[in-house]
Amino acid sequence: MDAHGFQPRPLPDSLRLEAAVRLVEGAGSAARRAAKGIIDAGPASGFSFDHAMATVDIPQGRVREIAIALPAPGRSVLVFISRPEPGEDRPQERVACIRALGNHLSNLPGRPFHVAQALPARSEHWSVLAHQQAGWTVVGQLAYLRRPLVPEDAPRTGFLRPKALDWNLPGDVDCESIAPPTPGTPAHDDLRYALEQTYIDTLDCPGLCGMRDTQDIIASHAAIGRPELALWSLIRHEGVPAGALLLSCMVEQRCYELVYLGLGPSLRGRGLGELLLRSAIAQLASRLRQGGHRSGWSLTCAVDTANTPAMQLYQRLGFIPFDHRVACVFDCTRSNP
């Protein structure tokens, strides 16, 4: 409770519109229209106030501060918080709402959520500080990168071999096409093992290691984009799973997302990451050309800026940054009062 006596509490139904207004950017009538659109879309869009904590002024019909968690695949939630109001910032209430939301998530029956994530913009120092003061951990500074996919990226033959990503791979390395798991079904054991190999001494958000079950991570990856258009590849070293390259198709955004690229210790330092990514770019460009899409598509990814080798690789291949965010996480499985 702050000095004014406003304590975080579940959001009253009567203040849902006011809460949505506090969560959208902008002000005035434009913000209210955007908020109403969120409310009208309802659970069908994945939005609800089932997991929200707010400080409210009931007599005034105001939502002062709010933290809301939206369920996501892989037993996770995405958390959003209200922005500072001009001339009326309430950092202590903001922190209290985030902390109360964490306690709520940790004490749900059966603990349906294992990790909460927030991705404030790099410039939103107020948000990063609030999450840290509420007991969250900053696990990485993320750069979001984009590279155009152009016809010149496609192989000159215009056709792809069945195993397109094995071009020029060393004899002890093999690339196998696999399908993403369907919702509610476990991933193939080889994929799980391969990902766990890539997490060993990783430079990409190492603070996340061990916080999530690998099956949950795979479920999150599989939920991105159109699964029937995904291009997932399992990398084997001497027959043993040792890496993965996972690409998802976002048709509405006219892009492919490099959801994950990782290699285990036995494959690092051999230039295989660049070889695989170049082959993937060629495969995507060829697929787009064969489908009659010659322009306007891109390949995107997110990378921890502390992962210098990965940043250098993406820069060499023509990726440029278009956004920067801070990865904040909270372990919902830890005990809370």
KEKE-3310 file (N, C-alpha, C; in steps of 0.2 Angstrom, whole numbers, plus 5000, padded with zeros to 4 digits):
npx = (5004:5003:5007:4995:4986:4982:4980:4985:4974:4962:4955:4940:4925:4918:4928:4935:4936:4942:4954:4960:4962:4972:4982:4985:4994:4995:4982:4967:4952:4957:4964:4954:4946:4955:4956:4943:4942:4951:4944:4932:4936:4940:4942:4944:4954:4964:4965:4961:4955:4958:4970:4975:4981:4978:4979:4966:4954:4940:4928:4931:4931:4943:4957:4972:4985:4991:4994:4995:4993:4995:4990:5001:5008:5017:5016:5018:5017:5013:5017:5010:5011:5004:5007:5017:5007:5006:5014:5010:5016:5018:5027:5029:5017:5016:5026:5021:5009:5015:5022:5012:5005:5014:5014:5001:5001:5010:5003:4992:4981:4988:4998:4998:5006:5023:5033:5034:5035:5041:5043:5049:5052:5069:5070:5061:5064:5058:5049:5058:5065:5054:5050:5062:5063:5052:5056:5059:5070:5082:5087:5092:5097:5089:5091:5081:5081:5081:5080:5079:5071:5076:5075:5087:5093:5090:5094:5103:5098:5085:5078:5075:5084:5078:5083:5087:5095:5107:5118:5134:5138:5149:5156:5153:5141:5124:5108:5092:5075:5061:5045:5035:5029:5012:4999:4999:5005:5019:5036:5048:5060:5073:5074:5072:5083:5093:5091:5094:5107:5112:5110:5121:5133:5128:5128:5117:5105:5109:5104:5092:5093:5088:5077:5065:5056:5061:5052:5042:5048:5049:5036:5032:5040:5034:5021:5022:5018:5012:5010:5010:5018:5030:5048:5058:5073:5083:5099:5112:5127:5138:5128:5122:5110:5113:5110:5099:5089:5076:5062:5049:5033:5026:5013:5004:5012:5021:5033:5047:5051:5066:5066:5074:5091:5104:5118:5127:5141:5150:5149:5152:5162:5166:5160:5148:5136:5134:5134:5123:5113:5114:5111:5097:5092:5093:5084:5072:5070:5070:5058:5049:5050:5046:5032:5028:5030:5040:5045:5045:5045:5053:5066:5066:5073:5077:5090:5101:5111:5123:5128:5140:5146:5135:5128:5138:5138:5124:5125:5135:5127:5118:5108:5098:5095:5079:5072:5073:5073:5071:5073:5064:5061:5051:5051:5038:5037:5043:5042:5030:5023)
npy = (4994:5011:5028:5035:5025:5016:5000:4986:4976:4964:4968:4977:4973:4984:4993:4990:4995:5007:5002:4996:5008:5013:5005:5006:5015:5033:5046:5053:5053:5044:5035:5029:5024:5014:5006:5002:4994:4983:4978:4974:4964:4954:4938:4930:4936:4933:4941:4946:4950:4941:4939:4950:4965:4979:4996:5006:5020:5020:5029:5039:5032:5028:5020:5018:5012:4997:4980:4967:4950:4940:4924:4913:4902:4887:4886:4900:4918:4934:4950:4966:4983:4998:5014:5029:5043:5059:5071:5064:5053:5037:5028:5019:5013:5006:4997:4989:4984:4975:4967:4961:4955:4945:4937:4933:4925:4915:4908:4902:4888:4873:4879:4884:4892:4894:4904:4921:4934:4950:4963:4977:4992:4998:5011:5013:5016:5017:5006:4995:4997:4996:4983:4977:4981:4975:4962:4955:4948:4954:4947:4949:4961:4964:4964:4967:4961:4964:4957:4960:4948:4944:4941:4938:4931:4918:4901:4899:4889:4888:4877:4866:4855:4840:4840:4854:4862:4856:4859:4859:4855:4848:4831:4825:4831:4832:4837:4838:4838:4843:4842:4854:4852:4848:4857:4853:4841:4831:4837:4829:4818:4819:4832:4839:4835:4840:4854:4856:4853:4865:4875:4874:4883:4894:4910:4918:4926:4919:4919:4913:4900:4884:4889:4887:4872:4862:4857:4866:4877:4873:4872:4885:4890:4883:4889:4900:4909:4901:4885:4875:4880:4882:4880:4869:4862:4849:4847:4836:4829:4818:4809:4811:4822:4839:4852:4865:4873:4884:4890:4901:4905:4921:4926:4937:4947:4947:4940:4929:4922:4919:4909:4901:4898:4887:4879:4865:4862:4854:4858:4871:4885:4882:4888:4884:4890:4901:4895:4887:4897:4905:4896:4894:4906:4906:4896:4901:4912:4905:4898:4909:4914:4904:4904:4916:4927:4941:4952:4962:4954:4948:4943:4940:4942:4940:4944:4942:4956:4955:4943:4942:4935:4931:4943:4948:4939:4941:4954:4953:4946:4955:4959:4972:4982:4985:4987:4988:4979:4975:4961:4954:4943:4933:4920:4910:4898:4899:4900:4910:4921)
npz = (5000:4996:5001:4999:5002:4992:4987:4978:4969:4962:4947:4946:4937:4932:4928:4917:4904:4907:4912:4901:4893:4901:4897:4883:4871:4868:4870:4875:4864:4854:4861:4869:4859:4854:4866:4868:4857:4860:4871:4865:4856:4865:4874:4862:4855:4863:4874:4891:4907:4917:4924:4932:4941:4950:4955:4961:4960:4966:4969:4960:4948:4942:4935:4942:4942:4933:4931:4920:4915:4901:4895:4887:4875:4881:4895:4900:4902:4896:4901:4904:4908:4915:4908:4913:4918:4912:4922:4933:4940:4947:4953:4964:4966:4954:4955:4965:4960:4950:4958:4966:4955:4952:4964:4963:4951:4955:4965:4960:4958:4955:4948:4934:4926:4922:4920:4919:4907:4901:4890:4889:4879:4875:4878:4888:4903:4915:4915:4915:4927:4936:4935:4939:4953:4958:4959:4948:4935:4924:4909:4897:4884:4870:4852:4839:4823:4805:4788:4771:4759:4744:4726:4721:4731:4730:4724:4708:4700:4703:4709:4722:4732:4741:4754:4757:4766:4768:4760:4756:4768:4781:4781:4793:4798:4798:4791:4795:4790:4800:4808:4816:4833:4836:4845:4862:4861:4864:4860:4848:4855:4850:4846:4858:4865:4856:4857:4871:4871:4864:4873:4882:4889:4882:4874:4872:4881:4894:4907:4906:4906:4912:4918:4912:4906:4893:4884:4886:4880:4867:4864:4864:4853:4843:4842:4835:4821:4805:4806:4796:4786:4792:4793:4800:4806:4811:4817:4816:4823:4819:4819:4831:4839:4839:4836:4830:4818:4817:4808:4806:4797:4795:4788:4787:4791:4781:4782:4787:4802:4811:4822:4830:4831:4834:4840:4847:4858:4852:4838:4837:4832:4819:4808:4804:4808:4800:4787:4788:4790:4778:4769:4772:4770:4756:4753:4758:4749:4737:4739:4740:4727:4719:4723:4717:4724:4724:4730:4745:4756:4771:4782:4799:4816:4833:4845:4858:4863:4869:4864:4855:4844:4837:4834:4825:4815:4810:4805:4795:4786:4782:4790:4799:4813:4820:4831:4849:4864:4881:4890:4902:4916:4926:4939:4940:4948:4960:4978:4986:4997)
capx = (5000:5007:5005:4988:4981:4979:4983:4984:4968:4959:4951:4933:4923:4916:4933:4939:4938:4947:4960:4962:4964:4979:4987:4987:4998:4991:4978:4960:4947:4960:4966:4948:4944:4959:4954:4937:4943:4953:4938:4927:4940:4939:4946:4945:4960:4969:4965:4957:4958:4958:4976:4977:4981:4977:4977:4960:4950:4933:4924:4933:4931:4949:4962:4978:4991:4989:4999:4991:4997:4991:4993:5005:5010:5023:5015:5021:5012:5016:5015:5010:5010:5002:5012:5016:5003:5009:5013:5007:5019:5017:5032:5028:5011:5017:5030:5016:5005:5019:5024:5005:5003:5018:5011:4995:5003:5014:4999:4987:4980:4991:5003:4998:5011:5030:5037:5031:5040:5040:5048:5049:5057:5075:5070:5056:5068:5053:5047:5063:5066:5049:5051:5068:5061:5047:5059:5061:5077:5084:5091:5096:5096:5087:5090:5076:5084:5077:5084:5075:5072:5076:5076:5095:5095:5088:5099:5102:5094:5077:5075:5078:5085:5074:5087:5090:5099:5113:5123:5141:5139:5154:5153:5150:5136:5118:5103:5085:5069:5056:5038:5034:5024:5005:4998:4997:5009:5027:5041:5052:5065:5079:5074:5073:5090:5097:5091:5097:5115:5114:5110:5127:5138:5126:5129:5111:5101:5111:5100:5085:5094:5085:5071:5059:5056:5063:5046:5038:5051:5047:5029:5032:5042:5029:5015:5024:5016:5008:5014:5011:5023:5036:5054:5062:5078:5087:5106:5115:5134:5140:5122:5119:5107:5118:5108:5093:5087:5069:5060:5042:5031:5021:5010:5001:5018:5025:5040:5049:5055:5071:5064:5079:5097:5108:5123:5130:5148:5154:5149:5154:5168:5167:5157:5142:5130:5134:5133:5116:5109:5115:5107:5091:5090:5092:5078:5066:5070:5067:5051:5045:5050:5041:5026:5026:5032:5046:5047:5041:5046:5059:5068:5068:5075:5079:5096:5104:5116:5129:5130:5144:5147:5129:5127:5142:5135:5119:5127:5138:5122:5114:5102:5099:5091:5073:5069:5078:5069:5074:5070:5063:5057:5049:5050:5032:5036:5046:5037:5028:5018)
capy = (5000:5017:5033:5037:5020:5012:4994:4982:4972:4962:4973:4977:4973:4991:4998:4986:5000:5012:4999:4996:5014:5014:5000:5008:5021:5038:5049:5056:5049:5039:5030:5026:5019:5008:5002:4998:4988:4978:4975:4970:4958:4949:4932:4927:4938:4931:4946:4946:4953:4936:4939:4958:4968:4986:5001:5009:5025:5018:5035:5043:5028:5028:5015:5022:5008:4991:4975:4962:4944:4937:4918:4912:4894:4884:4888:4906:4923:4940:4955:4972:4987:5005:5019:5035:5048:5066:5075:5061:5047:5033:5022:5014:5009:5002:4991:4985:4980:4970:4962:4958:4950:4939:4933:4929:4919:4910:4905:4899:4881:4869:4883:4883:4896:4893:4909:4927:4938:4957:4965:4984:4995:5000:5018:5013:5014:5017:5000:4990:4998:4994:4976:4975:4983:4970:4956:4952:4948:4956:4942:4951:4966:4961:4968:4964:4963:4962:4957:4959:4942:4946:4936:4936:4926:4911:4898:4900:4883:4889:4872:4864:4847:4838:4842:4860:4865:4852:4861:4860:4853:4843:4824:4822:4835:4831:4842:4834:4842:4840:4846:4857:4848:4851:4860:4848:4835:4833:4837:4823:4818:4821:4840:4842:4834:4845:4861:4856:4854:4872:4879:4873:4889:4899:4917:4921:4926:4913:4919:4909:4893:4881:4892:4884:4866:4862:4855:4872:4882:4871:4874:4892:4891:4880:4893:4906:4909:4896:4879:4871:4884:4882:4876:4867:4858:4846:4846:4830:4828:4810:4805:4813:4828:4844:4859:4866:4879:4884:4896:4901:4910:4926:4928:4943:4952:4946:4939:4923:4923:4915:4908:4899:4895:4886:4873:4863:4864:4850:4860:4878:4887:4879:4892:4881:4894:4905:4891:4886:4903:4907:4891:4895:4912:4904:4892:4905:4916:4901:4897:4914:4915:4899:4906:4922:4933:4943:4957:4964:4949:4949:4938:4944:4938:4943:4941:4946:4960:4952:4938:4946:4931:4930:4949:4949:4935:4944:4960:4951:4944:4960:4961:4978:4983:4990:4988:4986:4978:4972:4955:4954:4937:4931:4913:4909:4892:4900:4901:4917:4921)
capz = (5000:4996:5006:4999:5003:4986:4987:4972:4970:4956:4943:4945:4930:4930:4926:4912:4899:4910:4913:4894:4892:4904:4894:4876:4869:4866:4875:4873:4861:4851:4866:4871:4854:4854:4872:4866:4852:4864:4875:4860:4854:4870:4874:4855:4853:4868:4879:4896:4913:4922:4928:4932:4948:4949:4960:4958:4964:4965:4969:4954:4942:4939:4936:4943:4939:4932:4928:4917:4912:4896:4894:4881:4875:4885:4902:4901:4902:4894:4906:4902:4913:4913:4907:4917:4916:4912:4928:4939:4940:4953:4953:4970:4965:4948:4957:4969:4955:4947:4963:4967:4950:4953:4969:4961:4947:4959:4970:4956:4959:4950:4945:4927:4922:4925:4919:4916:4903:4899:4885:4888:4875:4878:4881:4894:4909:4920:4916:4917:4934:4940:4935:4944:4960:4960:4960:4941:4932:4917:4906:4891:4880:4863:4846:4834:4816:4799:4782:4765:4755:4737:4721:4720:4736:4728:4720:4701:4697:4704:4712:4729:4733:4746:4760:4755:4770:4769:4755:4758:4775:4782:4781:4800:4800:4793:4792:4794:4791:4805:4808:4823:4836:4837:4852:4867:4860:4866:4854:4847:4860:4847:4846:4865:4866:4852:4860:4877:4869:4862:4879:4886:4888:4877:4875:4871:4887:4898:4913:4905:4906:4918:4921:4908:4904:4886:4881:4886:4875:4860:4862:4862:4847:4838:4842:4831:4814:4802:4807:4790:4782:4795:4791:4805:4804:4816:4815:4819:4822:4819:4820:4837:4839:4841:4835:4827:4815:4816:4804:4805:4792:4797:4782:4788:4791:4775:4784:4790:4808:4813:4829:4834:4828:4840:4839:4853:4859:4847:4832:4837:4829:4812:4803:4802:4809:4794:4782:4788:4789:4771:4765:4774:4766:4749:4753:4758:4743:4732:4740:4738:4720:4716:4724:4714:4729:4722:4734:4751:4761:4775:4787:4805:4822:4839:4847:4864:4860:4872:4860:4850:4838:4833:4831:4819:4809:4807:4802:4789:4781:4779:4795:4802:4818:4819:4838:4854:4870:4887:4892:4910:4917:4933:4940:4944:4952:4966:4983:4987:5003)
cpx = (5004:5004:4998:4983:4979:4983:4981:4978:4966:4955:4944:4930:4921:4921:4938:4941:4943:4954:4964:4965:4971:4984:4989:4991:4993:4986:4971:4956:4951:4962:4959:4945:4948:4958:4948:4938:4946:4948:4934:4930:4939:4944:4948:4952:4966:4970:4960:4960:4958:4964:4978:4977:4982:4976:4971:4957:4943:4928:4925:4932:4937:4953:4969:4984:4988:4994:4995:4995:4992:4994:4996:5007:5016:5022:5019:5015:5017:5013:5016:5008:5008:5008:5011:5011:5007:5008:5011:5010:5019:5021:5031:5022:5012:5021:5025:5012:5009:5020:5017:5003:5008:5016:5005:4996:5006:5009:4993:4986:4983:4997:5003:5003:5018:5034:5033:5037:5037:5045:5047:5054:5063:5074:5065:5060:5064:5051:5052:5065:5061:5049:5057:5066:5056:5050:5060:5068:5077:5089:5094:5093:5095:5087:5086:5079:5080:5082:5079:5077:5071:5077:5083:5097:5094:5094:5098:5097:5087:5074:5079:5079:5080:5077:5091:5095:5106:5118:5129:5143:5145:5151:5150:5144:5130:5112:5096:5079:5064:5050:5038:5029:5017:5004:4996:5000:5016:5031:5045:5058:5072:5079:5075:5080:5095:5097:5094:5105:5116:5113:5116:5131:5135:5127:5122:5106:5103:5107:5094:5087:5092:5079:5064:5061:5057:5056:5042:5041:5049:5040:5028:5034:5037:5023:5016:5022:5012:5012:5015:5016:5030:5042:5058:5067:5082:5094:5109:5123:5136:5134:5118:5116:5111:5116:5101:5092:5079:5066:5052:5039:5025:5018:5007:5006:5022:5032:5041:5053:5060:5070:5069:5085:5102:5112:5126:5137:5152:5154:5151:5161:5170:5164:5150:5135:5129:5132:5125:5111:5109:5110:5099:5088:5089:5086:5072:5065:5067:5060:5046:5044:5045:5034:5023:5027:5039:5049:5042:5041:5053:5060:5070:5070:5077:5085:5098:5110:5123:5132:5134:5145:5141:5127:5132:5140:5129:5121:5131:5133:5117:5108:5104:5094:5085:5069:5074:5073:5073:5070:5070:5059:5056:5048:5043:5031:5040:5040:5036:5023:5011)
cpy = (5006:5022:5035:5031:5016:5006:4990:4977:4969:4967:4972:4977:4980:4995:4995:4991:5005:5009:4998:5002:5016:5010:5002:5014:5027:5041:5051:5051:5043:5033:5026:5021:5013:5003:4998:4993:4982:4974:4971:4964:4952:4943:4929:4930:4937:4936:4945:4949:4948:4936:4946:4960:4975:4990:5005:5014:5024:5024:5039:5039:5028:5022:5019:5018:5001:4986:4969:4956:4941:4930:4917:4904:4893:4886:4895:4912:4929:4945:4962:4977:4994:5009:5025:5040:5055:5069:5071:5053:5043:5027:5017:5009:5004:4996:4986:4981:4974:4964:4958:4953:4944:4934:4929:4924:4913:4905:4902:4891:4877:4872:4882:4887:4895:4899:4915:4931:4945:4959:4973:4987:4997:5007:5018:5011:5014:5010:4995:4991:4995:4986:4973:4976:4978:4963:4952:4952:4950:4951:4944:4958:4964:4966:4964:4966:4960:4962:4956:4952:4944:4941:4933:4932:4919:4908:4899:4895:4884:4883:4870:4857:4846:4841:4849:4863:4861:4854:4862:4858:4848:4836:4822:4826:4833:4836:4838:4838:4839:4844:4848:4853:4851:4853:4854:4842:4836:4833:4830:4824:4820:4829:4842:4841:4839:4852:4861:4856:4861:4876:4879:4879:4894:4906:4921:4920:4920:4913:4915:4902:4890:4884:4889:4877:4866:4861:4862:4877:4880:4873:4881:4894:4889:4885:4899:4905:4903:4890:4875:4874:4884:4878:4874:4861:4856:4845:4841:4831:4821:4807:4807:4820:4834:4851:4859:4873:4879:4891:4895:4907:4914:4929:4935:4949:4952:4945:4932:4925:4918:4914:4906:4896:4894:4879:4872:4864:4860:4853:4868:4879:4884:4883:4889:4885:4899:4901:4889:4891:4905:4902:4892:4901:4910:4900:4896:4909:4912:4899:4903:4916:4910:4901:4912:4928:4935:4949:4958:4959:4950:4943:4942:4939:4943:4940:4946:4950:4958:4946:4940:4942:4931:4937:4951:4945:4938:4950:4958:4949:4949:4962:4968:4979:4987:4991:4986:4985:4975:4966:4954:4947:4936:4924:4912:4903:4893:4901:4908:4916:4923)
cpz = (5000:5001:5005:5000:4998:4986:4981:4973:4963:4953:4943:4938:4927:4927:4921:4906:4901:4911:4906:4892:4894:4901:4887:4876:4867:4871:4871:4869:4857:4855:4868:4865:4853:4860:4871:4861:4855:4868:4871:4858:4859:4870:4867:4853:4858:4874:4884:4902:4919:4927:4928:4940:4947:4955:4957:4963:4962:4964:4962:4948:4939:4940:4937:4940:4938:4929:4926:4914:4907:4895:4887:4881:4879:4892:4904:4900:4899:4898:4903:4908:4911:4912:4911:4914:4916:4918:4934:4939:4947:4953:4958:4969:4959:4950:4961:4965:4952:4952:4965:4962:4950:4958:4967:4956:4950:4963:4966:4958:4954:4946:4937:4923:4926:4925:4916:4912:4901:4895:4884:4883:4878:4881:4887:4900:4915:4921:4918:4924:4938:4941:4940:4951:4962:4960:4953:4940:4925:4914:4900:4888:4872:4858:4841:4827:4810:4793:4776:4762:4748:4732:4720:4726:4734:4724:4713:4698:4698:4708:4718:4729:4740:4753:4758:4759:4771:4763:4758:4765:4776:4782:4787:4802:4795:4796:4790:4795:4796:4805:4815:4826:4836:4844:4856:4866:4862:4860:4854:4852:4857:4847:4853:4866:4863:4856:4867:4876:4868:4868:4883:4884:4883:4879:4874:4877:4891:4904:4912:4906:4913:4921:4918:4906:4896:4882:4880:4881:4868:4859:4861:4855:4841:4837:4837:4824:4811:4802:4801:4785:4786:4792:4797:4803:4810:4814:4819:4818:4824:4821:4827:4837:4842:4839:4831:4824:4813:4813:4804:4800:4795:4791:4782:4788:4785:4777:4787:4796:4810:4820:4833:4830:4833:4838:4846:4853:4853:4840:4831:4834:4822:4806:4801:4803:4803:4788:4782:4787:4781:4767:4766:4770:4759:4748:4753:4752:4737:4732:4738:4731:4716:4717:4721:4718:4727:4726:4740:4756:4765:4779:4794:4811:4828:4842:4853:4861:4863:4868:4854:4843:4833:4830:4825:4813:4806:4803:4795:4784:4780:4784:4798:4807:4817:4826:4843:4860:4875:4889:4899:4911:4925:4934:4944:4948:4959:4972:4985:4993:5000)
residu = (MET:ASP:ALA:HIS:GLY:PHE:GLN:PRO:ARG:PRO:LEU:PRO:ASP:SER:LEU:ARG:LEU:GLU:ALA:ALA:VAL:ARG:LEU:VAL:GLU:GLY:ALA:GLY:SER:ALA:ALA:ARG:ARG:ALA:ALA:LYS:GLY:ILE:ILE:ASP:ALA:GLY:PRO:ALA:SER:GLY:PHE:SER:PHE:ASP:HIS:ALA:MET:ALA:THR:VAL:ASP:ILE:PRO:GLN:GLY:ARG:VAL:ARG:GLU:ILE:ALA:ILE:ALA:LEU:PRO:ALA:PRO:GLY:ARG:SER:VAL:LEU:VAL:PHE:ILE:SER:ARG:PRO:GLU:PRO:GLY:GLU:ASP:ARG:PRO:GLN:GLU:ARG:VAL:ALA:CYS:ILE:ARG:ALA:LEU:GLY:ASN:HIS:LEU:SER:ASN:LEU:PRO:GLY:ARG:PRO:PHE:HIS:VAL:ALA:GLN:ALA:LEU:PRO:ALA:ARG:SER:GLU:HIS:TRP:SER:VAL:LEU:ALA:HIS:GLN:GLN:ALA:GLY:TRP:THR:VAL:VAL:GLY:GLN:LEU:ALA:TYR:LEU:ARG:ARG:PRO:LEU:VAL:PRO:GLU:ASP:ALA:PRO:ARG:THR:GLY:PHE:LEU:ARG:PRO:LYS:ALA:LEU:ASP:TRP:ASN:LEU:PRO:GLY:ASP:VAL:ASP:CYS:GLU:SER:ILE:ALA:PRO:PRO:THR:PRO:GLY:THR:PRO:ALA:HIS:ASP:ASP:LEU:ARG:TYR:ALA:LEU:GLU:GLN:THR:TYR:ILE:ASP:THR:LEU:ASP:CYS:PRO:GLY:LEU:CYS:GLY:MET:ARG:ASP:THR:GLN:ASP:ILE:ILE:ALA:SER:HIS:ALA:ALA:ILE:GLY:ARG:PRO:GLU:LEU:ALA:LEU:TRP:SER:LEU:ILE:ARG:HIS:GLU:GLY:VAL:PRO:ALA:GLY:ALA:LEU:LEU:LEU:SER:CYS:MET:VAL:GLU:GLN:ARG:CYS:TYR:GLU:LEU:VAL:TYR:LEU:GLY:LEU:GLY:PRO:SER:LEU:ARG:GLY:ARG:GLY:LEU:GLY:GLU:LEU:LEU:LEU:ARG:SER:ALA:ILE:ALA:GLN:LEU:ALA:SER:ARG:LEU:ARG:GLN:GLY:GLY:HIS:ARG:SER:GLY:TRP:SER:LEU:THR:CYS:ALA:VAL:ASP:THR:ALA:ASN:THR:PRO:ALA:MET:GLN:LEU:TYR:GLN:ARG:LEU:GLY:PHE:ILE:PRO:PHE:ASP:HIS:ARG:VAL:ALA:CYS:VAL:PHE:ASP:CYS:THR:ARG:SER:ASN:PRO)
# end
